[in-house]
Amino acid sequence: MSFRKRNIGLSAGVDRTAVLSAPAQPALESNPGIRPSPDDGRPTTSTGTPSLDNLLAGHAGLPMGKTLLIEENGTTDFAGALLRYYAAEGIVQEQKVHVVGVPEQWGRSLPGLIGTAESLNDKRSDKRKDEKMKIAWRYERLGEFGAGIAGSRDAPAPASTGVQDGKQQTAFCHAFDLTKRLAHPSITNMTFIPLMPSRESPFTAVLKQLQAAIASDGPSIVHRIVIPSLLNPTIYPPDACQPEYVLQFLHGLRALMSAYPSRVTAMITLPLSLFPRSSGLVRWMELLSDSVIELCPFPHSSDNLATSGAATSSEEQPQGMLKTHRLPVLHERGGGSDQNVGLDWAFSLSRRRFEIKPFSLPPDEGDKEAQEASVSGGMPKKSDLEF
């Protein structure tokens, strides 16, 4: 039985017509260089290296609001090349790039733009077709890295040649040449944050500048944080390697990612020759990072090992091993896959690309047939073919 008076009407509630007529907020995926992940739909951006994009838990890129820690053994600088690709991709996509700890001279050494990654892959595939004999069209890409379901996911977006829904399409990932220098109008968006001497943590001023720069921009501006050679004594003060300083900095960086989950990404490099993974400090740094990969270059005495990695005459010889320790997998949201963790990968750096592919040992010295097959690209002899 109701005690409400019958002459009193119900509340009008929310005006549905006003909600429908309100202007829709622009989607972040409409920005250049941002697209939804094929795995769970979260916005992702390219690292500037297509094979590295394909390695990141099936997201076909680095998810927004996540950090990537690249560790490297020895005195080489392969991680620095990945970092320059990452910064150059942000410049081309007209994103804000913040570089920590290094002078402006570092920004002048970014690789030059030579086109889109899709156009470079097309030229390379055409070259392969001219050099090898086709057996059957359905077996042509069998066993290649990224040729299956993941390959269809990480295919770069079309280049800026067409128009769809009144908007010009832009490429998701670009190709760069390390021997050239990047000349782009948006290179003025790069900011270099120096390490100021302080009695306390040298990272406090860095976090404040990063937070102020991101908060002052609109919600549609995407930022990239670049941190080369973290804790390198030639760049950082001696007390920067104190655990209470560097771990607080990484905690603050994660808090910054959580505050702006769809606008910020970060890439960090760490020299393992100075800070090995066996130390507790590096293990805590890995736990505070969303993605962790390790580069292990081959020594000069292992030239015979460089013929492995399923490399043929038309492919670059591997220059080291790549280990995946952690990938941006968020189980509570059901996104990402850790199937690439623990697998053997090889990497090679050439003038125009940084390529990651599965690693395999070379054939035994006594197995002449396997050696001939590896040199010829694994193609069978004509006499062995039965039609």
VOLUM-199592 format. One record per residue (C-alpha): x, y, z; residue number from 1; residue in three letters. Coordinates in steps of 0.25 Angstrom, whole numbers, plus 2048, in hexadecimal, padded with zeros to 3 digits. Example, Ala and Ser with C-alpha at 12.3 -4.5 7.8 and 13.67 -1.06 7.14 Angstrom:
<rs>
<x: 831; y: 7EE; z: 81F; n: 1; res: ALA>
<x: 837; y: 7FC; z: 81D; n: 2; res: SER>
</rs>
This chain:
<rs>
<x: 800; y: 800; z: 800; n: 1; res: MET>
<x: 806; y: 80D; z: 7FC; n: 2; res: SER>
<x: 805; y: 81A; z: 805; n: 3; res: PHE>
<x: 809; y: 823; z: 7FA; n: 4; res: ARG>
<x: 7FF; y: 82E; z: 7F6; n: 5; res: LYS>
<x: 7FA; y: 82C; z: 7E8; n: 6; res: ARG>
<x: 7FA; y: 83A; z: 7E4; n: 7; res: ASN>
<x: 809; y: 83B; z: 7E5; n: 8; res: ILE>
<x: 811; y: 836; z: 7D9; n: 9; res: GLY>
<x: 81E; y: 82F; z: 7D8; n: 10; res: LEU>
<x: 82B; y: 836; z: 7D7; n: 11; res: SER>
<x: 830; y: 839; z: 7C9; n: 12; res: ALA>
<x: 83D; y: 833; z: 7CB; n: 13; res: GLY>
<x: 849; y: 835; z: 7C1; n: 14; res: VAL>
<x: 845; y: 83C; z: 7B4; n: 15; res: ASP>
<x: 848; y: 831; z: 7A9; n: 16; res: ARG>
<x: 847; y: 83A; z: 79E; n: 17; res: THR>
<x: 852; y: 844; z: 7A4; n: 18; res: ALA>
<x: 85B; y: 838; z: 7A6; n: 19; res: VAL>
<x: 859; y: 833; z: 797; n: 20; res: LEU>
<x: 85B; y: 841; z: 792; n: 21; res: SER>
<x: 868; y: 844; z: 79A; n: 22; res: ALA>
<x: 875; y: 844; z: 791; n: 23; res: PRO>
<x: 87C; y: 837; z: 792; n: 24; res: ALA>
<x: 88A; y: 837; z: 797; n: 25; res: GLN>
<x: 895; y: 834; z: 78D; n: 26; res: PRO>
<x: 89A; y: 826; z: 78E; n: 27; res: ALA>
<x: 8A9; y: 825; z: 791; n: 28; res: LEU>
<x: 8AA; y: 81A; z: 786; n: 29; res: GLU>
<x: 8A8; y: 825; z: 77C; n: 30; res: SER>
<x: 8B5; y: 82C; z: 77F; n: 31; res: ASN>
<x: 8C1; y: 829; z: 776; n: 32; res: PRO>
<x: 8C9; y: 81D; z: 77B; n: 33; res: GLY>
<x: 8BE; y: 817; z: 784; n: 34; res: ILE>
<x: 8B5; y: 80B; z: 781; n: 35; res: ARG>
<x: 8AE; y: 801; z: 789; n: 36; res: PRO>
<x: 8B5; y: 7F4; z: 78D; n: 37; res: SER>
<x: 8B0; y: 7E8; z: 785; n: 38; res: PRO>
<x: 8B0; y: 7E0; z: 792; n: 39; res: ASP>
<x: 8A7; y: 7E8; z: 79B; n: 40; res: ASP>
<x: 8A5; y: 7F5; z: 794; n: 41; res: GLY>
<x: 8AD; y: 7FE; z: 79D; n: 42; res: ARG>
<x: 8B5; y: 80A; z: 796; n: 43; res: PRO>
<x: 8C3; y: 807; z: 792; n: 44; res: THR>
<x: 8CE; y: 80E; z: 78B; n: 45; res: THR>
<x: 8DA; y: 809; z: 783; n: 46; res: SER>
<x: 8E8; y: 808; z: 789; n: 47; res: THR>
<x: 8ED; y: 80B; z: 77B; n: 48; res: GLY>
<x: 8F2; y: 7FD; z: 779; n: 49; res: THR>
<x: 8E7; y: 7F4; z: 773; n: 50; res: PRO>
<x: 8ED; y: 7E7; z: 778; n: 51; res: SER>
<x: 8EE; y: 7EC; z: 786; n: 52; res: LEU>
<x: 8DF; y: 7F0; z: 785; n: 53; res: ASP>
<x: 8DC; y: 7E2; z: 781; n: 54; res: ASN>
<x: 8E3; y: 7DD; z: 78D; n: 55; res: LEU>
<x: 8DB; y: 7E5; z: 798; n: 56; res: LEU>
<x: 8D1; y: 7DB; z: 79C; n: 57; res: ALA>
<x: 8C9; y: 7DB; z: 790; n: 58; res: GLY>
<x: 8C5; y: 7EA; z: 791; n: 59; res: HIS>
<x: 8CC; y: 7ED; z: 784; n: 60; res: ALA>
<x: 8D3; y: 7F9; z: 78B; n: 61; res: GLY>
<x: 8D6; y: 7FF; z: 799; n: 62; res: LEU>
<x: 8C9; y: 801; z: 7A0; n: 63; res: PRO>
<x: 8C6; y: 80F; z: 7A5; n: 64; res: MET>
<x: 8CA; y: 811; z: 7B4; n: 65; res: GLY>
<x: 8D5; y: 806; z: 7B4; n: 66; res: LYS>
<x: 8E4; y: 806; z: 7B5; n: 67; res: THR>
<x: 8EE; y: 7FE; z: 7AE; n: 68; res: LEU>
<x: 8FC; y: 7FB; z: 7B4; n: 69; res: LEU>
<x: 907; y: 7F7; z: 7AB; n: 70; res: ILE>
<x: 913; y: 7F0; z: 7B1; n: 71; res: GLU>
<x: 920; y: 7EE; z: 7A9; n: 72; res: GLU>
<x: 92C; y: 7E7; z: 7AC; n: 73; res: ASN>
<x: 93A; y: 7EB; z: 7A8; n: 74; res: GLY>
<x: 93F; y: 7F8; z: 7A2; n: 75; res: THR>
<x: 936; y: 7F9; z: 796; n: 76; res: THR>
<x: 92B; y: 802; z: 794; n: 77; res: ASP>
<x: 920; y: 7FA; z: 78D; n: 78; res: PHE>
<x: 916; y: 7FF; z: 798; n: 79; res: ALA>
<x: 919; y: 80D; z: 794; n: 80; res: GLY>
<x: 915; y: 80A; z: 786; n: 81; res: ALA>
<x: 908; y: 805; z: 78A; n: 82; res: LEU>
<x: 906; y: 812; z: 793; n: 83; res: LEU>
<x: 909; y: 81B; z: 787; n: 84; res: ARG>
<x: 8FF; y: 814; z: 77F; n: 85; res: TYR>
<x: 8F5; y: 816; z: 78A; n: 86; res: TYR>
<x: 8F8; y: 825; z: 78B; n: 87; res: ALA>
<x: 8F8; y: 827; z: 77C; n: 88; res: ALA>
<x: 8EA; y: 820; z: 77B; n: 89; res: GLU>
<x: 8E5; y: 829; z: 785; n: 90; res: GLY>
<x: 8EA; y: 835; z: 77D; n: 91; res: ILE>
<x: 8E4; y: 830; z: 770; n: 92; res: VAL>
<x: 8D7; y: 82E; z: 777; n: 93; res: GLN>
<x: 8D7; y: 83C; z: 77C; n: 94; res: GLU>
<x: 8D7; y: 837; z: 78B; n: 95; res: GLN>
<x: 8DF; y: 83E; z: 796; n: 96; res: LYS>
<x: 8EC; y: 838; z: 799; n: 97; res: VAL>
<x: 8F3; y: 83A; z: 7A7; n: 98; res: HIS>
<x: 902; y: 835; z: 7A8; n: 99; res: VAL>
<x: 908; y: 834; z: 7B6; n: 100; res: VAL>
<x: 917; y: 836; z: 7B9; n: 101; res: GLY>
<x: 91D; y: 838; z: 7AC; n: 102; res: VAL>
<x: 920; y: 845; z: 7A4; n: 103; res: PRO>
<x: 919; y: 84A; z: 798; n: 104; res: GLU>
<x: 924; y: 844; z: 78F; n: 105; res: GLN>
<x: 91E; y: 836; z: 791; n: 106; res: TRP>
<x: 911; y: 83B; z: 78A; n: 107; res: GLY>
<x: 919; y: 840; z: 77E; n: 108; res: ARG>
<x: 91E; y: 831; z: 77C; n: 109; res: SER>
<x: 910; y: 82C; z: 779; n: 110; res: LEU>
<x: 90F; y: 823; z: 76D; n: 111; res: PRO>
<x: 909; y: 829; z: 760; n: 112; res: GLY>
<x: 8FB; y: 825; z: 75B; n: 113; res: LEU>
<x: 8FB; y: 81D; z: 74E; n: 114; res: ILE>
<x: 8EC; y: 819; z: 74D; n: 115; res: GLY>
<x: 8E2; y: 810; z: 754; n: 116; res: THR>
<x: 8E6; y: 802; z: 75A; n: 117; res: ALA>
<x: 8DB; y: 7FC; z: 751; n: 118; res: GLU>
<x: 8E2; y: 801; z: 744; n: 119; res: SER>
<x: 8EF; y: 7FC; z: 749; n: 120; res: LEU>
<x: 8EA; y: 7EE; z: 74C; n: 121; res: ASN>
<x: 8E3; y: 7EE; z: 73E; n: 122; res: ASP>
<x: 8F0; y: 7F1; z: 737; n: 123; res: LYS>
<x: 8F7; y: 7E6; z: 73F; n: 124; res: ARG>
<x: 8EC; y: 7DC; z: 73C; n: 125; res: SER>
<x: 8ED; y: 7DF; z: 72D; n: 126; res: ASP>
<x: 8FC; y: 7DD; z: 72E; n: 127; res: LYS>
<x: 8FA; y: 7D0; z: 735; n: 128; res: ARG>
<x: 8F0; y: 7CB; z: 72A; n: 129; res: LYS>
<x: 8FB; y: 7CE; z: 71F; n: 130; res: ASP>
<x: 906; y: 7C6; z: 726; n: 131; res: GLU>
<x: 8FE; y: 7BA; z: 72A; n: 132; res: LYS>
<x: 8F6; y: 7AF; z: 722; n: 133; res: MET>
<x: 8E7; y: 7AE; z: 726; n: 134; res: LYS>
<x: 8E3; y: 7A0; z: 72A; n: 135; res: ILE>
<x: 8D4; y: 7A3; z: 72E; n: 136; res: ALA>
<x: 8CE; y: 7B0; z: 731; n: 137; res: TRP>
<x: 8C7; y: 7AB; z: 73E; n: 138; res: ARG>
<x: 8D5; y: 7A7; z: 744; n: 139; res: TYR>
<x: 8DC; y: 7B4; z: 740; n: 140; res: GLU>
<x: 8DC; y: 7BB; z: 74D; n: 141; res: ARG>
<x: 8DB; y: 7AE; z: 756; n: 142; res: LEU>
<x: 8E4; y: 7AF; z: 762; n: 143; res: GLY>
<x: 8E8; y: 7BD; z: 761; n: 144; res: GLU>
<x: 8E8; y: 7C6; z: 76D; n: 145; res: PHE>
<x: 8DB; y: 7CE; z: 76D; n: 146; res: GLY>
<x: 8D5; y: 7C7; z: 761; n: 147; res: ALA>
<x: 8C9; y: 7C1; z: 768; n: 148; res: GLY>
<x: 8BE; y: 7C7; z: 771; n: 149; res: ILE>
<x: 8C8; y: 7D0; z: 778; n: 150; res: ALA>
<x: 8CD; y: 7D4; z: 76A; n: 151; res: GLY>
<x: 8BF; y: 7D9; z: 766; n: 152; res: SER>
<x: 8BE; y: 7E0; z: 773; n: 153; res: ARG>
<x: 8CB; y: 7E8; z: 772; n: 154; res: ASP>
<x: 8C9; y: 7EC; z: 764; n: 155; res: ALA>
<x: 8CC; y: 7FB; z: 763; n: 156; res: PRO>
<x: 8C1; y: 805; z: 760; n: 157; res: ALA>
<x: 8C0; y: 80A; z: 752; n: 158; res: PRO>
<x: 8C9; y: 815; z: 74E; n: 159; res: ALA>
<x: 8C4; y: 823; z: 74D; n: 160; res: SER>
<x: 8BF; y: 821; z: 73E; n: 161; res: THR>
<x: 8B0; y: 81F; z: 740; n: 162; res: GLY>
<x: 8A4; y: 826; z: 746; n: 163; res: VAL>
<x: 89A; y: 81E; z: 74F; n: 164; res: GLN>
<x: 88E; y: 825; z: 755; n: 165; res: ASP>
<x: 893; y: 833; z: 751; n: 166; res: GLY>
<x: 8A0; y: 831; z: 759; n: 167; res: LYS>
<x: 8AE; y: 82E; z: 753; n: 168; res: GLN>
<x: 8B4; y: 821; z: 757; n: 169; res: GLN>
<x: 8C2; y: 821; z: 75E; n: 170; res: THR>
<x: 8CC; y: 816; z: 760; n: 171; res: ALA>
<x: 8CD; y: 80F; z: 76D; n: 172; res: PHE>
<x: 8DC; y: 80C; z: 76C; n: 173; res: CYS>
<x: 8E7; y: 812; z: 763; n: 174; res: HIS>
<x: 8F4; y: 80E; z: 75E; n: 175; res: ALA>
<x: 901; y: 815; z: 761; n: 176; res: PHE>
<x: 90F; y: 816; z: 75D; n: 177; res: ASP>
<x: 91A; y: 816; z: 767; n: 178; res: LEU>
<x: 924; y: 81D; z: 75D; n: 179; res: THR>
<x: 91B; y: 829; z: 75B; n: 180; res: LYS>
<x: 916; y: 833; z: 765; n: 181; res: ARG>
<x: 907; y: 836; z: 768; n: 182; res: LEU>
<x: 902; y: 844; z: 762; n: 183; res: ALA>
<x: 8F4; y: 846; z: 767; n: 184; res: HIS>
<x: 8EC; y: 852; z: 76B; n: 185; res: PRO>
<x: 8E7; y: 84B; z: 778; n: 186; res: SER>
<x: 8F5; y: 849; z: 77D; n: 187; res: ILE>
<x: 8F4; y: 856; z: 784; n: 188; res: THR>
<x: 8EA; y: 84F; z: 78D; n: 189; res: ASN>
<x: 8F6; y: 847; z: 794; n: 190; res: MET>
<x: 8F9; y: 84C; z: 7A2; n: 191; res: THR>
<x: 906; y: 848; z: 7A9; n: 192; res: PHE>
<x: 905; y: 847; z: 7B8; n: 193; res: ILE>
<x: 913; y: 849; z: 7BF; n: 194; res: PRO>
<x: 917; y: 842; z: 7CC; n: 195; res: LEU>
<x: 918; y: 84E; z: 7D6; n: 196; res: MET>
<x: 922; y: 84C; z: 7E1; n: 197; res: PRO>
<x: 91A; y: 84B; z: 7EE; n: 198; res: SER>
<x: 91C; y: 846; z: 7FD; n: 199; res: ARG>
<x: 911; y: 83D; z: 7FC; n: 200; res: GLU>
<x: 90D; y: 834; z: 7F0; n: 201; res: SER>
<x: 911; y: 839; z: 7E2; n: 202; res: PRO>
<x: 904; y: 833; z: 7DC; n: 203; res: PHE>
<x: 8FB; y: 83C; z: 7E4; n: 204; res: THR>
<x: 8FC; y: 848; z: 7DB; n: 205; res: ALA>
<x: 8FB; y: 83E; z: 7CF; n: 206; res: VAL>
<x: 8ED; y: 839; z: 7D4; n: 207; res: LEU>
<x: 8E8; y: 847; z: 7D6; n: 208; res: LYS>
<x: 8EC; y: 84C; z: 7C8; n: 209; res: GLN>
<x: 8E6; y: 840; z: 7C2; n: 210; res: LEU>
<x: 8D9; y: 841; z: 7CA; n: 211; res: GLN>
<x: 8D8; y: 850; z: 7C7; n: 212; res: ALA>
<x: 8DA; y: 84E; z: 7B8; n: 213; res: ALA>
<x: 8D0; y: 843; z: 7B7; n: 214; res: ILE>
<x: 8C5; y: 84A; z: 7BF; n: 215; res: ALA>
<x: 8C7; y: 857; z: 7B7; n: 216; res: SER>
<x: 8C3; y: 851; z: 7AA; n: 217; res: ASP>
<x: 8B5; y: 84D; z: 7A5; n: 218; res: GLY>
<x: 8AF; y: 83F; z: 7A7; n: 219; res: PRO>
<x: 8B2; y: 83C; z: 798; n: 220; res: SER>
<x: 8C2; y: 83E; z: 799; n: 221; res: ILE>
<x: 8CA; y: 831; z: 79A; n: 222; res: VAL>
<x: 8D7; y: 831; z: 7A1; n: 223; res: HIS>
<x: 8E3; y: 828; z: 7A0; n: 224; res: ARG>
<x: 8EE; y: 828; z: 7AB; n: 225; res: ILE>
<x: 8FC; y: 823; z: 7A7; n: 226; res: VAL>
<x: 906; y: 820; z: 7B2; n: 227; res: ILE>
<x: 913; y: 81B; z: 7AC; n: 228; res: PRO>
<x: 91E; y: 814; z: 7B4; n: 229; res: SER>
<x: 917; y: 815; z: 7C1; n: 230; res: LEU>
<x: 921; y: 816; z: 7CD; n: 231; res: LEU>
<x: 92D; y: 817; z: 7C3; n: 232; res: ASN>
<x: 938; y: 81E; z: 7CB; n: 233; res: PRO>
<x: 93C; y: 826; z: 7BF; n: 234; res: THR>
<x: 92E; y: 82D; z: 7C0; n: 235; res: ILE>
<x: 928; y: 82B; z: 7CE; n: 236; res: TYR>
<x: 92E; y: 830; z: 7DB; n: 237; res: PRO>
<x: 935; y: 825; z: 7E4; n: 238; res: PRO>
<x: 929; y: 825; z: 7EE; n: 239; res: ASP>
<x: 91F; y: 823; z: 7E3; n: 240; res: ALA>
<x: 921; y: 814; z: 7E4; n: 241; res: CYS>
<x: 91C; y: 813; z: 7F3; n: 242; res: GLN>
<x: 910; y: 80A; z: 7F4; n: 243; res: PRO>
<x: 907; y: 814; z: 7FB; n: 244; res: GLU>
<x: 909; y: 81E; z: 7F0; n: 245; res: TYR>
<x: 908; y: 816; z: 7E3; n: 246; res: VAL>
<x: 8FD; y: 80D; z: 7E8; n: 247; res: LEU>
<x: 8F5; y: 819; z: 7ED; n: 248; res: GLN>
<x: 8F7; y: 81F; z: 7DF; n: 249; res: PHE>
<x: 8F1; y: 813; z: 7D8; n: 250; res: LEU>
<x: 8E6; y: 813; z: 7E2; n: 251; res: HIS>
<x: 8E3; y: 821; z: 7DE; n: 252; res: GLY>
<x: 8E4; y: 81E; z: 7D0; n: 253; res: LEU>
<x: 8D9; y: 813; z: 7D1; n: 254; res: ARG>
<x: 8D1; y: 81D; z: 7D9; n: 255; res: ALA>
<x: 8D2; y: 826; z: 7CD; n: 256; res: LEU>
<x: 8CE; y: 81B; z: 7C4; n: 257; res: MET>
<x: 8C2; y: 818; z: 7CC; n: 258; res: SER>
<x: 8BD; y: 826; z: 7CD; n: 259; res: ALA>
<x: 8BE; y: 827; z: 7BE; n: 260; res: TYR>
<x: 8BC; y: 819; z: 7B9; n: 261; res: PRO>
<x: 8B8; y: 81D; z: 7AB; n: 262; res: SER>
<x: 8C2; y: 828; z: 7A8; n: 263; res: ARG>
<x: 8D0; y: 823; z: 7AC; n: 264; res: VAL>
<x: 8DA; y: 818; z: 7A9; n: 265; res: THR>
<x: 8E9; y: 817; z: 7AD; n: 266; res: ALA>
<x: 8F5; y: 80F; z: 7A9; n: 267; res: MET>
<x: 901; y: 80D; z: 7B2; n: 268; res: ILE>
<x: 90F; y: 807; z: 7AF; n: 269; res: THR>
<x: 918; y: 801; z: 7BA; n: 270; res: LEU>
<x: 926; y: 7FD; z: 7B8; n: 271; res: PRO>
<x: 928; y: 7EF; z: 7BE; n: 272; res: LEU>
<x: 937; y: 7EF; z: 7BE; n: 273; res: SER>
<x: 936; y: 7F9; z: 7C9; n: 274; res: LEU>
<x: 929; y: 7F4; z: 7D0; n: 275; res: PHE>
<x: 928; y: 7E5; z: 7CE; n: 276; res: PRO>
<x: 91A; y: 7DE; z: 7CF; n: 277; res: ARG>
<x: 91F; y: 7D6; z: 7DB; n: 278; res: SER>
<x: 91F; y: 7E3; z: 7E4; n: 279; res: SER>
<x: 912; y: 7E6; z: 7EC; n: 280; res: GLY>
<x: 911; y: 7F4; z: 7E7; n: 281; res: LEU>
<x: 910; y: 7EF; z: 7D8; n: 282; res: VAL>
<x: 905; y: 7E5; z: 7DC; n: 283; res: ARG>
<x: 8FD; y: 7F0; z: 7E3; n: 284; res: TRP>
<x: 8FE; y: 7F8; z: 7D7; n: 285; res: MET>
<x: 8F9; y: 7ED; z: 7CE; n: 286; res: GLU>
<x: 8ED; y: 7EB; z: 7D7; n: 287; res: LEU>
<x: 8EA; y: 7FA; z: 7D6; n: 288; res: LEU>
<x: 8EA; y: 7F9; z: 7C7; n: 289; res: SER>
<x: 8DF; y: 7F4; z: 7BE; n: 290; res: ASP>
<x: 8E8; y: 7EE; z: 7B4; n: 291; res: SER>
<x: 8F6; y: 7E9; z: 7B5; n: 292; res: VAL>
<x: 8FF; y: 7E4; z: 7AA; n: 293; res: ILE>
<x: 90E; y: 7E1; z: 7AA; n: 294; res: GLU>
<x: 918; y: 7E2; z: 79E; n: 295; res: LEU>
<x: 924; y: 7D8; z: 79E; n: 296; res: CYS>
<x: 92D; y: 7DC; z: 793; n: 297; res: PRO>
<x: 936; y: 7D1; z: 78D; n: 298; res: PHE>
<x: 945; y: 7D3; z: 790; n: 299; res: PRO>
<x: 94F; y: 7D5; z: 785; n: 300; res: HIS>
<x: 954; y: 7C6; z: 787; n: 301; res: SER>
<x: 946; y: 7C0; z: 784; n: 302; res: SER>
<x: 946; y: 7C4; z: 775; n: 303; res: ASP>
<x: 942; y: 7B6; z: 772; n: 304; res: ASN>
<x: 936; y: 7B7; z: 77B; n: 305; res: LEU>
<x: 931; y: 7C3; z: 773; n: 306; res: ALA>
<x: 92E; y: 7BA; z: 767; n: 307; res: THR>
<x: 922; y: 7B4; z: 76F; n: 308; res: SER>
<x: 914; y: 7BA; z: 772; n: 309; res: GLY>
<x: 90F; y: 7B4; z: 765; n: 310; res: ALA>
<x: 916; y: 7BF; z: 75D; n: 311; res: ALA>
<x: 917; y: 7BD; z: 74E; n: 312; res: THR>
<x: 91F; y: 7C5; z: 743; n: 313; res: SER>
<x: 914; y: 7CF; z: 742; n: 314; res: SER>
<x: 913; y: 7D2; z: 751; n: 315; res: GLU>
<x: 91B; y: 7D9; z: 75B; n: 316; res: GLU>
<x: 924; y: 7D0; z: 764; n: 317; res: GLN>
<x: 920; y: 7D0; z: 773; n: 318; res: PRO>
<x: 929; y: 7D9; z: 77C; n: 319; res: GLN>
<x: 924; y: 7D4; z: 789; n: 320; res: GLY>
<x: 919; y: 7CD; z: 791; n: 321; res: MET>
<x: 90C; y: 7D4; z: 797; n: 322; res: LEU>
<x: 906; y: 7CF; z: 7A4; n: 323; res: LYS>
<x: 8F8; y: 7D3; z: 7A8; n: 324; res: THR>
<x: 8F7; y: 7D3; z: 7B7; n: 325; res: HIS>
<x: 8E9; y: 7DB; z: 7B8; n: 326; res: ARG>
<x: 8DE; y: 7E0; z: 7AF; n: 327; res: LEU>
<x: 8D3; y: 7E9; z: 7B1; n: 328; res: PRO>
<x: 8C9; y: 7DF; z: 7B5; n: 329; res: VAL>
<x: 8BD; y: 7E3; z: 7BE; n: 330; res: LEU>
<x: 8B6; y: 7D7; z: 7C2; n: 331; res: HIS>
<x: 8AB; y: 7DF; z: 7CA; n: 332; res: GLU>
<x: 8A7; y: 7E5; z: 7BD; n: 333; res: ARG>
<x: 8A9; y: 7D8; z: 7B5; n: 334; res: GLY>
<x: 8B3; y: 7DF; z: 7AB; n: 335; res: GLY>
<x: 8C0; y: 7DA; z: 7A5; n: 336; res: GLY>
<x: 8C7; y: 7CD; z: 7A4; n: 337; res: SER>
<x: 8D4; y: 7C9; z: 7AA; n: 338; res: ASP>
<x: 8D7; y: 7BE; z: 7A0; n: 339; res: GLN>
<x: 8E3; y: 7C5; z: 79B; n: 340; res: ASN>
<x: 8EA; y: 7C5; z: 7A9; n: 341; res: VAL>
<x: 8F5; y: 7BB; z: 7AA; n: 342; res: GLY>
<x: 8F6; y: 7B8; z: 79B; n: 343; res: LEU>
<x: 903; y: 7BA; z: 794; n: 344; res: ASP>
<x: 904; y: 7C6; z: 78B; n: 345; res: TRP>
<x: 90F; y: 7CC; z: 783; n: 346; res: ALA>
<x: 911; y: 7DA; z: 77E; n: 347; res: PHE>
<x: 918; y: 7E1; z: 773; n: 348; res: SER>
<x: 91B; y: 7F0; z: 771; n: 349; res: LEU>
<x: 91D; y: 7F5; z: 763; n: 350; res: SER>
<x: 91D; y: 803; z: 75D; n: 351; res: ARG>
<x: 90E; y: 803; z: 75B; n: 352; res: ARG>
<x: 908; y: 7FA; z: 765; n: 353; res: ARG>
<x: 909; y: 7F3; z: 773; n: 354; res: PHE>
<x: 903; y: 7E5; z: 770; n: 355; res: GLU>
<x: 900; y: 7DA; z: 77B; n: 356; res: ILE>
<x: 8FD; y: 7CC; z: 776; n: 357; res: LYS>
<x: 8FE; y: 7BE; z: 77C; n: 358; res: PRO>
<x: 90B; y: 7B8; z: 77F; n: 359; res: PHE>
<x: 910; y: 7AB; z: 77B; n: 360; res: SER>
<x: 91E; y: 7A4; z: 77C; n: 361; res: LEU>
<x: 926; y: 7A2; z: 76F; n: 362; res: PRO>
<x: 926; y: 794; z: 769; n: 363; res: PRO>
<x: 931; y: 78A; z: 76E; n: 364; res: ASP>
<x: 93E; y: 78A; z: 767; n: 365; res: GLU>
<x: 93C; y: 77C; z: 762; n: 366; res: GLY>
<x: 92E; y: 77E; z: 75C; n: 367; res: ASP>
<x: 931; y: 783; z: 74F; n: 368; res: LYS>
<x: 923; y: 783; z: 74A; n: 369; res: GLU>
<x: 91E; y: 78C; z: 755; n: 370; res: ALA>
<x: 92A; y: 796; z: 752; n: 371; res: GLN>
<x: 926; y: 796; z: 744; n: 372; res: GLU>
<x: 917; y: 798; z: 747; n: 373; res: ALA>
<x: 91B; y: 7A4; z: 751; n: 374; res: SER>
<x: 923; y: 7AB; z: 746; n: 375; res: VAL>
<x: 918; y: 7A9; z: 73C; n: 376; res: SER>
<x: 90D; y: 7AE; z: 745; n: 377; res: GLY>
<x: 908; y: 7A0; z: 748; n: 378; res: GLY>
<x: 903; y: 79E; z: 73A; n: 379; res: MET>
<x: 903; y: 78F; z: 736; n: 380; res: PRO>
<x: 90A; y: 78A; z: 729; n: 381; res: LYS>
<x: 903; y: 78A; z: 71C; n: 382; res: LYS>
<x: 905; y: 77B; z: 71B; n: 383; res: SER>
<x: 8FE; y: 779; z: 729; n: 384; res: ASP>
<x: 8F1; y: 77F; z: 724; n: 385; res: LEU>
<x: 8E6; y: 776; z: 720; n: 386; res: GLU>
<x: 8DA; y: 77C; z: 719; n: 387; res: PHE>
</rs>
